[in-house]
Amino acid sequence: MRLTLGLLVLMLGVPATAAADEVRTASYEVTPDLSASVHYPRDVGRGSHPLVVLLHGLFAKCEDRRPDATYEDLYGWPCKPGVPQVSSYRGYDYLAHELAKTGFVVVSVNANHISSTSPDEYADRAALINAHLRMWQQATTSAGPLAPQFGAFRVDTKRVGVLGHSKGGRGATRHSADGYHSWPEGVEVKAVVALEPVPSGGSDSVVSRIPFLTVIGGCDKTSNPGAEQYFEDAASRNVVPVHRLMVQGANHSFFNTEWSPSSGQVTAEDDAEPTRPGFCRALQAEERQLNEQEQREAGVVYLSAFFRRYLYGETKFDSLLSGVERPLPHVTAEVDLP
């Protein structure tokens, strides 16, 4: 099933005149450990624009294409001289573009330097999000290292959304977890997404006081069923809406274009377990597997709706997020709690 532009317009309320030239892109590298790509609307100097931060998970860090490349060659950091790094943070450009078309400033941060052997990797990921948020908040007052490039942007750092994928998902929940979060002055996170997160860390991953969405892939062997725990913990104590979305037929990799086979990137793969052509193994049965484009289009619809509901207050998306409206036959919105 393919979403047409007309269907996206109908679901998301994207202006029919919106086009690629309505979105601008930029990047920055303050230090090797503080770099990101930015998607923003052309009229970013007018009005007020919520900020969305995207955080990738663990994937090969170095594009070492030698047949005898070792795990350390691919996943070690920094990369060897002459070996380019894998730009996992660019893997969500499709989502960032669609969000920017509707007024968001979207920052996808590079987390390749985060070590998976750190004593508290997820605290490190949360600290990385804060480091970027601090620079963006400073830029709103024409201060800090981003001011020369982005100081004219009308970014509202009191309307921030955070999305993390895989290990980034647990990093995003750690960043906003009940009793754990400590955001930079002038920053308020209003919406959090754990996109196919690795298993929860318990109390340091519970987000019940900020609108929260956990997304689970039906054929995702990495996070399913562990990602359920995020929702269950939040739903047991929530004081604001929390949501769970099951994307039937989705694997772990296809939400990131760099991790997907069509990229030709090192270690990119279809990580679903096939049962027969066109189908993949779910927990107890099989599902029709989504291809790369279908999976991303489903993500665009639901993730855009979530951020527009909680950063813009657009209540027209309530029926989509609650599962009452199910425009995509391969996606089921499981549960919504008020």
KEKE-3310 file (N, C-alpha, C; in steps of 0.2 Angstrom, whole numbers, plus 5000, padded with zeros to 4 digits):
npx = (5004:5003:5005:4998:5002:4990:4983:4991:4990:4976:4976:4986:4984:4992:4997:4991:4999:5012:5029:5044:5053:5049:5055:5071:5088:5101:5117:5128:5143:5149:5159:5168:5160:5148:5137:5125:5111:5099:5083:5071:5057:5055:5051:5056:5060:5049:5034:5032:5041:5040:5053:5060:5069:5079:5086:5097:5100:5111:5122:5133:5147:5157:5162:5168:5173:5181:5183:5188:5185:5184:5173:5177:5183:5171:5163:5170:5177:5186:5183:5195:5209:5204:5193:5176:5163:5148:5132:5121:5112:5107:5098:5084:5080:5069:5058:5061:5060:5046:5040:5046:5040:5027:5030:5039:5056:5068:5080:5092:5103:5120:5126:5137:5148:5145:5148:5144:5149:5149:5148:5135:5127:5114:5112:5122:5117:5106:5112:5118:5107:5103:5114:5113:5101:5103:5112:5103:5093:5101:5104:5092:5093:5103:5115:5129:5136:5128:5122:5127:5124:5110:5103:5093:5082:5066:5064:5055:5059:5052:5043:5046:5050:5055:5062:5068:5076:5078:5092:5093:5080:5078:5087:5080:5069:5075:5080:5068:5062:5052:5057:5070:5074:5083:5083:5090:5090:5076:5071:5058:5051:5038:5033:5036:5044:5047:5054:5053:5061:5075:5075:5067:5074:5068:5064:5071:5067:5053:5041:5028:5023:5023:5016:5017:5023:5025:5032:5030:5037:5029:5036:5048:5063:5072:5066:5053:5045:5049:5048:5035:5035:5038:5027:5017:5023:5022:5008:5003:5004:5001:4998:4995:4991:4996:5003:5002:5008:5006:5015:5011:5020:5032:5049:5065:5075:5070:5065:5075:5084:5098:5101:5095:5093:5092:5100:5113:5123:5136:5133:5119:5103:5089:5081:5070:5062:5060:5045:5038:5038:5036:5031:5033:5040:5030:5026:5018:5013:5012:5015:5011:5025:5030:5037:5052:5047:5034:5034:5041:5032:5021:5026:5028:5015:5009:5019:5020:5007:5007:5017:5011:4999:5003:5013:5008:4995:4984:4969:4962:4969:4966:4958:4965:4976:4971:4966:4954:4951:4958:4967:4976:4978:4988:4992:4990:4983:4985:4982:4975:4976:4968)
npy = (4994:5011:5027:5041:5058:5066:5058:5060:5074:5074:5067:5073:5087:5094:5109:5110:5116:5114:5111:5104:5115:5123:5119:5120:5115:5112:5111:5108:5108:5109:5104:5089:5080:5086:5087:5090:5088:5099:5102:5114:5126:5137:5150:5152:5163:5169:5169:5156:5142:5126:5114:5099:5085:5072:5056:5044:5026:5012:5008:5002:5012:5016:5017:5005:4996:4985:4968:4960:4967:4970:4969:4979:4987:4992:4996:5003:5018:5033:5033:5024:5033:5041:5033:5035:5041:5032:5040:5039:5048:5055:5047:5049:5059:5060:5060:5071:5081:5081:5085:5098:5104:5107:5117:5114:5115:5104:5094:5083:5073:5068:5053:5045:5045:5040:5028:5011:5003:5011:5015:5020:5022:5027:5038:5045:5047:5055:5066:5071:5075:5085:5094:5099:5105:5115:5123:5127:5134:5145:5151:5157:5169:5175:5171:5159:5145:5142:5154:5163:5156:5151:5161:5169:5162:5158:5149:5140:5135:5131:5122:5108:5093:5076:5062:5046:5032:5014:5011:5024:5027:5022:5031:5043:5042:5041:5054:5061:5055:5051:5060:5060:5068:5083:5097:5110:5127:5136:5127:5116:5100:5093:5082:5065:5052:5035:5026:5010:5005:4999:4986:4992:5002:5001:5011:5022:5024:5028:5037:5047:5059:5067:5069:5054:5042:5025:5016:5001:4988:4975:4964:4966:4960:4965:4975:4970:4959:4969:4983:4985:4987:5000:5007:5000:5003:5017:5019:5014:5024:5036:5054:5062:5060:5044:5034:5019:5011:4999:4994:4984:4972:4979:4980:4982:4990:4998:5011:5019:5026:5024:5012:5003:4991:4997:5007:5003:5004:4999:4984:4986:4980:4969:4965:4958:4942:4931:4921:4916:4921:4939:4939:4940:4934:4937:4939:4928:4923:4926:4940:4951:4958:4975:4985:4995:5009:5009:5007:5018:5028:5025:5028:5042:5047:5044:5049:5062:5066:5064:5073:5085:5085:5087:5097:5108:5107:5102:5095:5088:5076:5067:5056:5048:5045:5038:5027:5026:5030:5022:5024:5017:5001:4992:4996:4997:5006:5003:5006:5020:5031:5043)
npz = (5000:4995:5001:4994:4989:4990:5000:5011:5013:5016:5028:5037:5035:5028:5019:5002:4994:4998:4995:4990:4990:5001:5012:5020:5022:5034:5042:5057:5066:5080:5089:5086:5093:5094:5083:5069:5059:5051:5048:5042:5040:5026:5030:5042:5050:5054:5064:5076:5080:5085:5092:5087:5091:5085:5088:5084:5085:5089:5077:5063:5064:5056:5039:5033:5020:5017:5013:5024:5035:5053:5067:5076:5067:5061:5071:5080:5087:5086:5068:5057:5049:5034:5032:5030:5041:5046:5042:5052:5058:5047:5043:5045:5037:5029:5037:5045:5035:5031:5044:5045:5034:5040:5049:5060:5067:5065:5072:5069:5078:5079:5085:5085:5093:5105:5117:5117:5127:5138:5156:5159:5146:5142:5150:5145:5132:5135:5140:5129:5121:5129:5128:5115:5115:5124:5117:5107:5114:5119:5107:5104:5111:5105:5108:5112:5103:5091:5087:5077:5065:5067:5075:5070:5069:5073:5085:5097:5112:5123:5118:5115:5106:5107:5099:5099:5092:5093:5103:5105:5108:5121:5126:5124:5132:5145:5145:5148:5159:5173:5187:5184:5174:5169:5162:5151:5156:5152:5143:5138:5137:5128:5122:5119:5110:5109:5098:5093:5104:5113:5126:5141:5155:5167:5181:5176:5164:5163:5157:5161:5164:5153:5137:5129:5117:5112:5100:5091:5081:5072:5067:5072:5079:5088:5097:5100:5111:5121:5120:5124:5138:5141:5138:5146:5159:5159:5157:5169:5178:5173:5170:5160:5142:5136:5123:5113:5099:5087:5073:5061:5053:5052:5053:5062:5056:5045:5047:5047:5035:5032:5038:5030:5017:5004:5004:5002:5012:5023:5033:5032:5033:5030:5044:5048:5051:5039:5034:5023:5005:5006:5019:5037:5052:5066:5084:5088:5076:5059:5048:5035:5027:5028:5015:5013:5010:5013:5027:5031:5027:5035:5047:5045:5045:5058:5067:5064:5066:5080:5085:5081:5087:5101:5102:5094:5098:5091:5090:5081:5078:5087:5086:5077:5084:5095:5089:5085:5072:5058:5046:5038:5033:5037:5049:5067:5080:5096:5110:5119:5132:5142)
capx = (5000:5007:5002:4999:5002:4984:4981:4995:4987:4970:4977:4990:4982:4998:4994:4991:5004:5018:5033:5051:5056:5046:5060:5078:5092:5108:5121:5133:5148:5152:5164:5166:5154:5142:5136:5118:5108:5094:5078:5067:5053:5058:5049:5058:5061:5042:5030:5035:5042:5043:5059:5060:5076:5079:5092:5098:5103:5118:5123:5140:5149:5163:5160:5174:5170:5185:5180:5190:5184:5181:5168:5180:5184:5165:5159:5175:5177:5184:5185:5202:5210:5202:5187:5171:5158:5141:5128:5115:5108:5104:5093:5077:5079:5062:5053:5062:5057:5039:5039:5048:5034:5022:5032:5044:5063:5070:5087:5094:5110:5125:5128:5142:5154:5142:5150:5140:5152:5149:5144:5128:5126:5108:5113:5126:5113:5102:5116:5119:5101:5103:5119:5111:5095:5106:5114:5097:5090:5106:5103:5086:5095:5108:5121:5131:5140:5124:5119:5129:5120:5103:5101:5087:5077:5061:5063:5052:5062:5047:5039:5051:5048:5061:5061:5074:5075:5082:5095:5091:5073:5079:5090:5075:5065:5080:5080:5062:5059:5050:5061:5077:5076:5085:5084:5093:5086:5072:5069:5052:5049:5031:5031:5042:5043:5052:5053:5056:5066:5078:5071:5067:5078:5064:5062:5074:5064:5046:5038:5021:5020:5024:5013:5022:5021:5030:5031:5033:5036:5026:5041:5055:5065:5076:5063:5047:5040:5052:5045:5028:5036:5038:5020:5014:5025:5019:5001:5001:5004:5001:4994:4994:4990:5001:5000:5006:5007:5009:5015:5011:5024:5037:5055:5069:5079:5068:5064:5082:5086:5105:5101:5090:5097:5092:5106:5120:5127:5139:5129:5112:5100:5082:5082:5064:5063:5055:5042:5037:5039:5031:5028:5038:5037:5028:5027:5015:5011:5016:5012:5013:5030:5030:5043:5055:5043:5027:5035:5042:5026:5016:5029:5027:5008:5008:5023:5018:5001:5008:5020:5007:4994:5006:5017:5003:4988:4979:4965:4960:4973:4965:4955:4970:4981:4967:4965:4947:4952:4963:4967:4981:4976:4993:4994:4985:4984:4983:4979:4976:4974:4967)
capy = (5000:5017:5033:5047:5065:5068:5055:5063:5080:5073:5065:5078:5094:5098:5113:5107:5120:5113:5108:5103:5122:5126:5116:5122:5111:5115:5106:5111:5104:5114:5100:5082:5076:5090:5089:5088:5090:5103:5104:5120:5129:5143:5156:5151:5169:5172:5165:5153:5136:5121:5111:5092:5082:5065:5053:5037:5021:5009:5005:5003:5019:5017:5014:5001:4991:4980:4961:4957:4972:4967:4972:4985:4992:4995:4999:5007:5026:5036:5029:5025:5038:5039:5029:5040:5038:5031:5045:5037:5054:5057:5042:5051:5065:5059:5062:5078:5085:5082:5089:5105:5107:5110:5122:5112:5115:5097:5093:5076:5073:5063:5050:5040:5045:5037:5021:5006:5000:5016:5013:5022:5024:5030:5044:5049:5049:5060:5072:5073:5079:5092:5098:5102:5109:5121:5128:5130:5139:5150:5154:5161:5175:5178:5169:5153:5144:5142:5160:5166:5152:5150:5165:5173:5157:5159:5143:5140:5130:5128:5117:5103:5086:5072:5055:5041:5026:5009:5013:5031:5027:5022:5038:5049:5041:5043:5062:5064:5051:5054:5061:5059:5074:5090:5100:5116:5132:5139:5121:5112:5095:5093:5076:5061:5046:5029:5022:5003:5006:4993:4985:4997:5001:5002:5018:5027:5025:5029:5044:5047:5066:5071:5065:5049:5037:5020:5013:4994:4985:4968:4959:4969:4956:4969:4978:4967:4963:4973:4990:4985:4988:5007:5009:4998:5007:5024:5019:5013:5030:5042:5060:5064:5055:5040:5030:5013:5010:4993:4994:4977:4970:4983:4978:4987:4994:5002:5017:5023:5024:5022:5005:4999:4988:5001:5012:5000:5005:4993:4981:4987:4973:4968:4961:4953:4935:4929:4915:4915:4928:4944:4939:4940:4931:4941:4935:4921:4921:4930:4946:4954:4963:4981:4987:5001:5015:5008:5007:5025:5032:5024:5032:5049:5049:5044:5053:5069:5067:5065:5080:5091:5086:5089:5103:5113:5107:5101:5090:5084:5070:5063:5050:5044:5043:5034:5021:5026:5031:5018:5025:5013:4994:4988:4999:4997:5010:4998:5009:5027:5033:5050)
capz = (5000:4995:5002:4989:4992:4992:5006:5016:5014:5019:5035:5041:5034:5025:5014:4996:4990:5001:4991:4993:4991:5007:5017:5020:5026:5036:5047:5061:5069:5085:5090:5083:5097:5094:5076:5068:5053:5053:5043:5044:5035:5023:5033:5049:5054:5055:5068:5082:5078:5090:5090:5087:5091:5084:5091:5082:5090:5088:5070:5061:5064:5051:5032:5031:5015:5016:5015:5030:5041:5059:5071:5079:5061:5059:5077:5084:5086:5079:5062:5055:5044:5027:5032:5032:5046:5044:5044:5054:5060:5041:5041:5046:5033:5026:5043:5046:5029:5032:5050:5043:5030:5044:5054:5065:5066:5066:5073:5070:5081:5078:5092:5084:5098:5111:5117:5120:5133:5144:5162:5158:5140:5141:5153:5140:5126:5137:5141:5122:5119:5133:5125:5109:5117:5127:5112:5103:5119:5119:5101:5104:5114:5101:5112:5111:5096:5086:5086:5071:5060:5068:5079:5068:5069:5079:5088:5104:5116:5128:5115:5112:5105:5107:5097:5099:5089:5096:5109:5105:5111:5128:5128:5124:5138:5150:5145:5151:5163:5179:5192:5181:5169:5171:5156:5152:5158:5146:5139:5141:5133:5128:5118:5119:5106:5109:5092:5093:5109:5116:5132:5146:5161:5173:5183:5173:5157:5163:5155:5163:5165:5147:5132:5127:5112:5111:5093:5091:5075:5073:5065:5075:5084:5092:5103:5102:5115:5126:5120:5128:5145:5141:5138:5153:5165:5159:5158:5176:5183:5168:5172:5153:5138:5134:5118:5110:5092:5084:5066:5059:5047:5052:5056:5066:5052:5039:5049:5046:5028:5032:5040:5026:5011:4998:5005:5000:5017:5027:5038:5031:5031:5032:5050:5050:5050:5034:5034:5016:5002:5007:5025:5042:5059:5072:5090:5088:5070:5054:5046:5028:5029:5024:5012:5016:5009:5017:5034:5033:5026:5041:5052:5044:5047:5065:5071:5063:5070:5087:5087:5079:5093:5108:5101:5092:5101:5085:5093:5075:5077:5093:5083:5074:5090:5099:5086:5082:5065:5056:5038:5035:5035:5040:5056:5072:5086:5101:5116:5121:5139:5143)
cpx = (5004:5003:5004:5000:4996:4981:4985:4992:4980:4971:4981:4988:4988:4995:4996:4997:5011:5022:5040:5054:5054:5051:5067:5082:5099:5111:5125:5137:5152:5159:5163:5161:5148:5140:5129:5116:5101:5089:5073:5063:5057:5057:5051:5059:5054:5038:5034:5035:5044:5049:5058:5067:5075:5086:5092:5101:5110:5118:5131:5141:5154:5161:5166:5172:5175:5182:5182:5189:5181:5176:5171:5181:5177:5162:5164:5174:5183:5186:5192:5203:5208:5196:5181:5166:5152:5136:5121:5110:5105:5098:5086:5076:5071:5057:5054:5059:5050:5037:5041:5043:5029:5024:5037:5051:5065:5078:5089:5102:5114:5127:5133:5147:5151:5145:5145:5143:5152:5145:5137:5127:5120:5108:5117:5122:5108:5106:5118:5113:5101:5108:5117:5105:5098:5109:5108:5094:5095:5105:5097:5088:5101:5115:5123:5134:5135:5121:5121:5125:5113:5100:5094:5081:5072:5059:5060:5054:5058:5042:5043:5048:5055:5059:5068:5072:5080:5085:5094:5084:5074:5083:5085:5071:5069:5080:5074:5059:5057:5055:5069:5079:5078:5087:5087:5088:5082:5070:5063:5051:5042:5029:5037:5040:5049:5050:5057:5062:5069:5074:5072:5072:5075:5063:5065:5072:5056:5045:5031:5018:5021:5020:5019:5019:5027:5028:5034:5032:5034:5032:5048:5057:5070:5072:5056:5048:5043:5049:5039:5029:5036:5031:5016:5016:5022:5011:4998:5001:5003:4996:4992:4993:4996:4998:5005:5003:5010:5009:5016:5015:5030:5043:5059:5072:5076:5066:5070:5084:5094:5106:5097:5094:5097:5098:5112:5125:5130:5134:5122:5109:5092:5082:5076:5066:5058:5052:5040:5038:5034:5029:5034:5035:5036:5029:5024:5013:5015:5012:5015:5018:5029:5037:5046:5050:5037:5029:5037:5036:5021:5019:5028:5020:5007:5013:5022:5012:5002:5012:5015:5001:4997:5010:5013:4997:4983:4975:4962:4963:4971:4962:4960:4975:4977:4966:4958:4947:4958:4964:4972:4980:4981:4996:4989:4987:4981:4979:4980:4973:4973:4971)
cpy = (5006:5023:5038:5053:5067:5065:5058:5070:5079:5071:5070:5085:5098:5102:5110:5110:5118:5109:5108:5110:5125:5124:5118:5117:5114:5110:5111:5106:5108:5110:5093:5078:5080:5092:5086:5090:5094:5104:5109:5123:5135:5149:5155:5157:5172:5167:5162:5145:5131:5117:5103:5089:5075:5062:5046:5033:5018:5006:5005:5010:5021:5014:5010:4996:4986:4973:4958:4962:4969:4971:4979:4990:4996:4999:5003:5014:5029:5031:5030:5030:5036:5035:5034:5037:5037:5036:5043:5042:5057:5052:5043:5058:5065:5062:5069:5083:5086:5086:5097:5108:5110:5114:5120:5114:5108:5096:5086:5075:5067:5060:5045:5039:5041:5030:5016:5002:5005:5013:5015:5026:5028:5037:5049:5051:5055:5067:5075:5077:5085:5097:5102:5107:5115:5126:5131:5136:5145:5154:5159:5168:5178:5176:5162:5151:5143:5148:5163:5162:5152:5155:5169:5168:5159:5152:5144:5134:5128:5124:5113:5096:5082:5065:5052:5035:5020:5011:5021:5032:5027:5029:5043:5048:5043:5051:5065:5060:5054:5054:5060:5065:5080:5093:5107:5122:5135:5133:5118:5107:5093:5086:5072:5054:5041:5025:5016:5003:4999:4992:4991:4996:5002:5009:5023:5028:5026:5036:5044:5054:5070:5067:5061:5044:5032:5017:5006:4991:4977:4963:4962:4964:4959:4972:4975:4961:4968:4980:4991:4988:4996:5010:5007:5002:5014:5024:5017:5019:5037:5048:5064:5059:5051:5035:5024:5012:5004:4994:4987:4977:4975:4979:4983:4992:4999:5009:5022:5021:5022:5014:5000:4997:4993:5006:5010:5001:4999:4991:4982:4981:4974:4963:4957:4946:4932:4922:4912:4921:4933:4944:4938:4937:4937:4937:4928:4919:4924:4936:4948:4959:4969:4982:4993:5007:5014:5009:5015:5030:5031:5028:5040:5051:5049:5048:5060:5071:5068:5071:5086:5091:5089:5095:5109:5113:5105:5094:5086:5077:5065:5056:5045:5041:5038:5027:5020:5026:5027:5018:5020:5005:4990:4991:4999:5001:5006:5001:5016:5028:5040:5052)
cpz = (5000:4997:4997:4993:4994:4999:5012:5018:5018:5027:5039:5040:5032:5019:5007:4992:4993:4996:4994:4994:4997:5013:5015:5024:5028:5040:5051:5064:5074:5087:5087:5086:5097:5087:5074:5061:5055:5047:5046:5039:5033:5027:5041:5054:5056:5060:5074:5080:5083:5087:5091:5087:5090:5086:5088:5087:5088:5081:5069:5061:5058:5044:5029:5026:5013:5018:5022:5036:5047:5062:5074:5073:5060:5065:5081:5083:5089:5074:5060:5050:5037:5027:5035:5038:5043:5046:5047:5056:5053:5039:5042:5043:5031:5031:5044:5041:5030:5038:5048:5039:5034:5050:5059:5062:5069:5066:5074:5072:5080:5084:5091:5089:5104:5111:5120:5126:5139:5150:5162:5151:5139:5144:5148:5134:5129:5138:5134:5120:5122:5130:5119:5111:5120:5122:5108:5108:5119:5113:5100:5108:5111:5104:5110:5104:5090:5083:5079:5065:5061:5073:5077:5067:5075:5082:5095:5108:5122:5124:5111:5112:5105:5104:5097:5096:5092:5102:5110:5109:5119:5131:5129:5130:5145:5151:5148:5156:5170:5184:5190:5177:5172:5165:5157:5153:5152:5141:5142:5136:5134:5125:5118:5115:5107:5103:5092:5098:5111:5123:5138:5152:5167:5174:5179:5166:5157:5162:5156:5164:5159:5142:5129:5122:5112:5104:5093:5084:5076:5072:5067:5080:5089:5098:5104:5105:5120:5126:5123:5135:5146:5142:5145:5159:5165:5160:5165:5181:5179:5171:5166:5149:5136:5128:5116:5103:5089:5076:5063:5053:5047:5056:5060:5061:5047:5041:5048:5039:5027:5034:5035:5019:5005:4998:5002:5006:5020:5032:5037:5030:5033:5038:5052:5048:5045:5035:5027:5012:5004:5014:5030:5048:5064:5078:5090:5081:5064:5051:5039:5030:5025:5021:5015:5015:5013:5024:5035:5032:5032:5046:5051:5046:5054:5069:5070:5066:5078:5089:5086:5085:5099:5107:5098:5095:5096:5087:5087:5075:5083:5091:5080:5079:5094:5096:5083:5074:5063:5048:5035:5038:5038:5046:5061:5078:5091:5106:5116:5128:5140:5149)
residu = (MET:ARG:LEU:THR:LEU:GLY:LEU:LEU:VAL:LEU:MET:LEU:GLY:VAL:PRO:ALA:THR:ALA:ALA:ALA:ASP:GLU:VAL:ARG:THR:ALA:SER:TYR:GLU:VAL:THR:PRO:ASP:LEU:SER:ALA:SER:VAL:HIS:TYR:PRO:ARG:ASP:VAL:GLY:ARG:GLY:SER:HIS:PRO:LEU:VAL:VAL:LEU:LEU:HIS:GLY:LEU:PHE:ALA:LYS:CYS:GLU:ASP:ARG:ARG:PRO:ASP:ALA:THR:TYR:GLU:ASP:LEU:TYR:GLY:TRP:PRO:CYS:LYS:PRO:GLY:VAL:PRO:GLN:VAL:SER:SER:TYR:ARG:GLY:TYR:ASP:TYR:LEU:ALA:HIS:GLU:LEU:ALA:LYS:THR:GLY:PHE:VAL:VAL:VAL:SER:VAL:ASN:ALA:ASN:HIS:ILE:SER:SER:THR:SER:PRO:ASP:GLU:TYR:ALA:ASP:ARG:ALA:ALA:LEU:ILE:ASN:ALA:HIS:LEU:ARG:MET:TRP:GLN:GLN:ALA:THR:THR:SER:ALA:GLY:PRO:LEU:ALA:PRO:GLN:PHE:GLY:ALA:PHE:ARG:VAL:ASP:THR:LYS:ARG:VAL:GLY:VAL:LEU:GLY:HIS:SER:LYS:GLY:GLY:ARG:GLY:ALA:THR:ARG:HIS:SER:ALA:ASP:GLY:TYR:HIS:SER:TRP:PRO:GLU:GLY:VAL:GLU:VAL:LYS:ALA:VAL:VAL:ALA:LEU:GLU:PRO:VAL:PRO:SER:GLY:GLY:SER:ASP:SER:VAL:VAL:SER:ARG:ILE:PRO:PHE:LEU:THR:VAL:ILE:GLY:GLY:CYS:ASP:LYS:THR:SER:ASN:PRO:GLY:ALA:GLU:GLN:TYR:PHE:GLU:ASP:ALA:ALA:SER:ARG:ASN:VAL:VAL:PRO:VAL:HIS:ARG:LEU:MET:VAL:GLN:GLY:ALA:ASN:HIS:SER:PHE:PHE:ASN:THR:GLU:TRP:SER:PRO:SER:SER:GLY:GLN:VAL:THR:ALA:GLU:ASP:ASP:ALA:GLU:PRO:THR:ARG:PRO:GLY:PHE:CYS:ARG:ALA:LEU:GLN:ALA:GLU:GLU:ARG:GLN:LEU:ASN:GLU:GLN:GLU:GLN:ARG:GLU:ALA:GLY:VAL:VAL:TYR:LEU:SER:ALA:PHE:PHE:ARG:ARG:TYR:LEU:TYR:GLY:GLU:THR:LYS:PHE:ASP:SER:LEU:LEU:SER:GLY:VAL:GLU:ARG:PRO:LEU:PRO:HIS:VAL:THR:ALA:GLU:VAL:ASP:LEU:PRO)
# end
